């Protein structure tokens, strides 16, 4: 039995057994922009502390003993488009927990693609995903915490399934001009574009793993974000908000929080304003400087062609629906 205070920090397979990796995280603040950065910090500060592997039955036993916490809001995004800024703003609020691209969450979402090949498995992974979120939401026994979850960009492909698990939770989809997004991803490729198990990108792009392996990074990115745009356009409803990167401001972020049902205090707005002045992925570091013009200038002919072929039209449709 896993005791409260232990957090599921990864979804792994050990000796052919799928399960979770747990670490004691009591009294740890999730201050970093990404959950994995917090885990890495705790590991470096507690080199002698062991982690525990369990199969999913331990998760379900713990979940049954915990109160149910309904997430306050979900953040979906198309990659490199301001979602970390919004997550950091949510983190600035008092009594809030932000789970930003936590491995245990995003890897379970990915299992819908790689392993949930029938209704039974889909139902099982839905139960596991709900239990992982509920367990992480109990962090430090906060009294009625406001829990925000920022999913990885690839999780957009499973947005409909996630909505079925939490039908009442409002969600926002952030996106950006596809040329600027592709420039960012190609110049500094993220793990999801470089993943050698091509099943996830094949599912997202509607191709085969072999076809993904033969694609350039520009094409992989353009086809993926085009599909993210299409999915968000198709599923957007009264319980969602579409938000373009170019709209981001303190006032708009406060609008998003109100959409999530959160009233910002004067202190909250001040904290959000201070965070927004810094580069979101390194909030203790350099000041934020807009890079829109630079990205447009650095876009190669190949990037512009891939955007034209795979992403511009769904982007235009998304913009039309947003307006």
C-alpha positions as CSV (number, residue, x, y, z in Angstrom):
1,X,0.0,0.0,0.0
2,X,1.3,3.4,-0.9
3,X,1.0,6.0,1.8
4,X,-0.3,9.6,1.3
5,X,2.6,11.9,0.6
6,X,4.0,9.6,-2.2
7,X,3.3,10.9,-5.7
8,X,3.2,9.0,-9.0
9,X,6.1,10.6,-10.9
10,X,6.2,8.4,-14.0
11,X,4.3,5.6,-15.8
12,X,6.8,2.8,-16.6
13,X,7.0,-0.8,-17.5
14,X,9.2,-3.0,-15.3
15,X,9.9,-6.6,-16.3
16,X,6.9,-6.5,-18.6
17,X,4.6,-5.2,-15.9
18,X,3.0,-1.7,-16.5
19,X,2.8,0.4,-13.5
20,X,3.9,3.6,-11.8
21,X,7.1,5.0,-10.2
22,X,6.5,6.7,-6.9
23,X,8.5,9.2,-4.9
24,X,7.9,10.9,-1.6
25,X,7.0,14.5,-2.4
26,X,5.5,15.7,0.9
27,X,6.1,19.5,1.5
28,X,7.5,19.9,-2.0
29,X,6.3,23.0,-3.9
30,X,5.6,22.6,-7.6
31,X,7.4,25.9,-8.5
32,X,9.1,24.9,-11.7
33,X,7.4,25.5,-15.1
34,X,7.3,21.7,-15.7
35,X,6.4,18.9,-13.2
36,X,9.4,16.9,-14.4
37,X,11.7,19.7,-13.4
38,X,10.3,19.6,-9.9
39,X,10.9,15.8,-9.8
40,X,14.5,16.3,-11.0
41,X,15.1,18.9,-8.3
42,X,13.8,16.6,-5.6
43,X,15.9,13.8,-6.8
44,X,19.1,15.9,-6.7
45,X,18.2,17.2,-3.2
46,X,17.5,13.7,-1.9
47,X,20.1,11.4,-3.5
48,X,19.7,8.7,-0.9
49,X,15.9,8.6,-1.2
50,X,14.5,5.5,-3.0
51,X,11.6,5.4,-5.5
52,X,9.1,2.7,-5.5
53,X,7.5,0.8,-8.4
54,X,4.0,-0.6,-8.1
55,X,1.5,-2.0,-10.5
56,X,-1.7,-0.1,-10.9
57,X,-3.6,-1.9,-8.1
58,X,-1.7,0.2,-5.5
59,X,-2.9,3.4,-7.3
60,X,-6.5,2.3,-7.1
61,X,-6.2,1.3,-3.5
62,X,-4.8,4.7,-2.6
63,X,-7.3,6.5,-4.7
64,X,-10.2,4.9,-2.9
65,X,-9.0,6.3,0.4
66,X,-8.7,9.8,-1.0
67,X,-11.4,12.5,-1.4
68,X,-12.3,13.2,-5.0
69,X,-10.9,16.5,-6.4
70,X,-12.4,17.9,-9.6
71,X,-9.8,19.8,-11.7
72,X,-10.4,23.5,-12.1
73,X,-9.2,23.8,-15.7
74,X,-7.3,22.0,-18.5
75,X,-4.7,23.6,-20.7
76,X,-4.2,22.1,-24.1
77,X,-1.9,23.5,-26.7
78,X,-0.2,23.1,-30.1
79,X,3.4,23.5,-28.8
80,X,5.5,26.6,-28.3
81,X,2.5,28.9,-28.1
82,X,2.3,30.4,-24.7
83,X,0.8,27.6,-22.7
84,X,3.6,27.6,-20.1
85,X,3.0,31.3,-19.5
86,X,-0.7,30.5,-18.8
87,X,0.3,27.6,-16.5
88,X,2.7,29.9,-14.6
89,X,-0.1,32.4,-14.2
90,X,-2.3,29.6,-12.7
91,X,0.6,28.7,-10.4
92,X,0.7,32.3,-9.1
93,X,-2.7,31.9,-7.5
94,X,-3.0,31.1,-3.9
95,X,-3.9,27.5,-3.0
96,X,-3.3,26.3,-6.5
97,X,-1.7,23.2,-7.9
98,X,-0.4,23.1,-11.5
99,X,0.5,19.8,-13.0
100,X,2.4,20.8,-16.1
101,X,3.1,17.9,-18.5
102,X,3.5,15.4,-15.7
103,X,4.9,12.1,-17.1
104,X,2.5,9.9,-15.2
105,X,-0.4,11.8,-16.8
106,X,0.9,12.3,-20.4
107,X,2.2,8.7,-20.7
108,X,-1.1,7.3,-19.6
109,X,-2.8,9.5,-22.2
110,X,-0.4,8.1,-24.8
111,X,-1.4,4.6,-23.8
112,X,-4.8,5.3,-25.4
113,X,-2.9,5.3,-28.7
114,X,-0.3,2.6,-28.1
115,X,-2.3,0.1,-26.0
116,X,-6.0,0.8,-25.8
117,X,-7.0,-1.2,-28.8
118,X,-10.5,-2.1,-27.5
119,X,-13.2,-0.7,-25.3
120,X,-12.2,-2.6,-22.2
121,X,-8.6,-1.3,-22.3
122,X,-9.8,2.2,-23.0
123,X,-12.0,2.0,-19.9
124,X,-9.2,0.7,-17.8
125,X,-6.8,3.4,-18.8
126,X,-9.5,6.0,-18.2
127,X,-9.8,4.8,-14.6
128,X,-6.0,4.8,-14.2
129,X,-5.8,8.4,-15.6
130,X,-8.5,9.7,-13.3
131,X,-6.9,8.1,-10.3
132,X,-3.4,9.5,-11.1
133,X,-4.8,13.0,-11.5
134,X,-6.8,12.7,-8.2
135,X,-3.7,11.4,-6.4
136,X,-1.5,14.2,-7.6
137,X,-4.3,16.7,-6.7
138,X,-4.0,15.8,-3.0
139,X,-0.5,17.3,-2.9
140,X,0.3,18.5,0.6
141,X,-3.3,18.0,1.7
142,X,-4.3,21.5,0.4
143,X,-7.7,22.5,1.5
144,X,-9.9,22.5,-1.6
145,X,-7.1,23.3,-4.0
146,X,-7.6,24.7,-7.4
147,X,-6.0,22.1,-9.7
148,X,-4.9,23.0,-13.2
149,X,-3.5,20.5,-15.6
150,X,-1.4,21.4,-18.6
151,X,-1.2,18.4,-21.0
152,X,1.5,17.8,-23.5
153,X,0.7,18.9,-27.1
154,X,0.4,15.3,-28.3
155,X,-2.4,14.8,-25.7
156,X,-4.6,17.0,-27.9
157,X,-5.1,13.9,-30.1
158,X,-7.0,12.3,-27.1
159,X,-8.9,15.4,-26.2
160,X,-12.3,13.8,-26.8
161,X,-11.4,10.8,-24.5
162,X,-10.2,13.2,-21.8
163,X,-13.4,15.2,-22.1
164,X,-15.4,12.0,-21.5
165,X,-13.5,11.4,-18.3
166,X,-14.0,15.0,-17.0
167,X,-17.0,16.4,-19.0
168,X,-17.6,19.4,-16.7
169,X,-14.0,20.7,-16.6
170,X,-13.5,23.8,-18.8
171,X,-10.5,23.7,-21.1
172,X,-8.5,26.2,-23.2
173,X,-6.6,25.5,-26.4
174,X,-3.6,27.7,-27.1
175,X,-2.1,27.9,-30.5
176,X,0.1,30.1,-32.7
177,X,0.8,30.9,-36.3
178,X,2.1,27.6,-37.7
179,X,5.2,29.1,-39.3
180,X,6.3,30.4,-36.0
181,X,5.6,27.1,-34.2
182,X,7.5,25.1,-36.8
183,X,10.5,27.4,-36.6
184,X,10.6,27.0,-32.9
185,X,10.3,23.2,-32.9
186,X,12.8,22.7,-35.7
187,X,15.4,25.0,-34.2
188,X,15.1,23.3,-30.8
189,X,13.4,19.9,-31.4
190,X,11.3,18.6,-28.5
191,X,11.2,15.0,-27.5
192,X,7.8,14.3,-29.1
193,X,9.2,15.1,-32.6
194,X,12.3,13.0,-32.0
195,X,10.6,10.0,-30.5
196,X,11.9,6.8,-32.2
197,X,8.7,5.0,-31.4
198,X,6.7,6.5,-34.2
199,X,3.3,5.1,-33.3
200,X,2.1,8.3,-31.6
201,X,3.0,10.6,-34.4
202,X,1.6,8.1,-36.9
203,X,-1.7,8.2,-35.1
204,X,-1.7,12.0,-34.9
205,X,-0.8,12.5,-38.6
206,X,-3.0,9.6,-39.9
207,X,0.1,7.9,-41.4
208,X,2.2,4.8,-40.6
209,X,5.3,4.6,-38.4
210,X,7.4,4.0,-41.5
211,X,6.1,7.1,-43.1
212,X,6.8,9.2,-40.0
213,X,10.4,7.8,-40.0
214,X,10.9,9.1,-43.5
215,X,9.5,12.6,-42.8
216,X,11.6,15.7,-42.2
217,X,11.2,17.4,-38.8
218,X,9.4,20.3,-40.7
219,X,6.8,17.9,-42.1
220,X,6.3,16.0,-38.9
221,X,5.7,19.2,-37.1
222,X,3.5,20.8,-39.7
223,X,1.3,17.8,-40.1
224,X,1.0,17.3,-36.3
225,X,0.0,20.9,-35.5
226,X,-2.4,20.9,-38.4
227,X,-4.1,17.9,-36.8
228,X,-4.1,19.6,-33.4
229,X,-5.8,22.6,-34.9
230,X,-8.4,20.4,-36.6
231,X,-9.1,18.5,-33.4
232,X,-9.6,21.7,-31.3
233,X,-11.7,23.2,-34.1
234,X,-14.0,20.2,-34.1
235,X,-14.4,19.8,-30.4
236,X,-14.5,23.4,-29.3
237,X,-17.8,24.2,-27.5
238,X,-19.3,26.3,-24.8
239,X,-17.0,24.6,-22.3
240,X,-13.9,25.6,-24.1
241,X,-11.9,28.7,-25.0
242,X,-9.7,29.1,-28.1
243,X,-6.7,31.4,-27.5
244,X,-4.1,32.6,-30.0
245,X,-0.6,33.4,-28.8
246,X,-0.9,36.9,-30.2
247,X,-3.8,37.6,-27.7
248,X,-1.8,36.9,-24.6
249,X,-1.7,39.7,-22.0
250,X,-2.4,40.0,-18.3
251,X,-5.9,41.1,-19.0
252,X,-6.6,38.1,-21.2
253,X,-5.0,35.7,-18.8
254,X,-7.4,37.0,-16.1
255,X,-10.3,36.4,-18.6
256,X,-9.1,32.8,-18.9
257,X,-9.0,32.4,-15.1
258,X,-12.6,33.8,-14.9
259,X,-13.6,31.2,-17.6
260,X,-12.1,28.6,-15.2
261,X,-14.3,30.0,-12.5
262,X,-11.5,31.7,-10.6
263,X,-11.7,35.3,-9.4
264,X,-8.3,36.9,-9.3
265,X,-7.4,39.1,-6.3
266,X,-5.3,42.3,-6.6
267,X,-2.3,40.2,-5.3
268,X,-3.0,37.5,-7.9
269,X,-2.9,40.1,-10.7
270,X,0.3,41.6,-9.4
271,X,1.9,38.1,-9.2
272,X,0.7,37.3,-12.7
273,X,2.0,40.6,-14.1
274,X,5.4,40.0,-12.5
275,X,5.7,36.5,-13.9
276,X,4.6,37.6,-17.4
277,X,7.6,39.9,-17.6
278,X,10.0,36.9,-17.5
279,X,10.6,34.1,-20.0
280,X,8.0,31.5,-19.1
281,X,10.2,28.4,-19.2
282,X,12.9,30.1,-17.0
283,X,10.9,32.4,-14.8
284,X,13.9,33.2,-12.5
285,X,16.0,34.1,-15.5
286,X,15.9,36.5,-18.5
287,X,13.1,39.0,-19.2
288,X,10.5,38.1,-21.9
289,X,11.2,39.5,-25.3
290,X,8.7,38.9,-28.2
291,X,10.2,36.6,-30.8
292,X,7.4,36.8,-33.4
293,X,9.3,38.9,-35.9
294,X,12.5,36.8,-35.5
295,X,10.6,33.6,-36.1
296,X,8.9,34.9,-39.2
297,X,12.3,36.2,-40.5
298,X,14.0,32.8,-39.8
299,X,11.4,30.7,-41.6
300,X,12.9,28.7,-44.4
301,X,11.1,28.1,-47.7
302,X,10.7,24.5,-46.6
303,X,9.0,25.5,-43.4
304,X,6.6,27.9,-45.3
305,X,5.8,25.2,-47.8
306,X,5.1,22.6,-45.0
307,X,2.9,25.1,-43.2
308,X,1.0,25.9,-46.4
309,X,0.5,22.3,-47.2
310,X,-0.5,20.9,-43.8
311,X,-1.3,23.6,-41.3
312,X,-2.4,27.0,-42.7
313,X,-6.0,26.0,-43.6
314,X,-6.9,24.4,-40.3
315,X,-5.2,27.4,-38.6
316,X,-7.5,29.8,-40.6
317,X,-10.6,27.7,-39.7
318,X,-9.6,27.8,-36.0
319,X,-9.1,31.6,-36.2
320,X,-12.5,31.9,-37.8
321,X,-14.2,29.9,-35.1
322,X,-12.3,31.8,-32.3
323,X,-13.5,35.2,-33.7
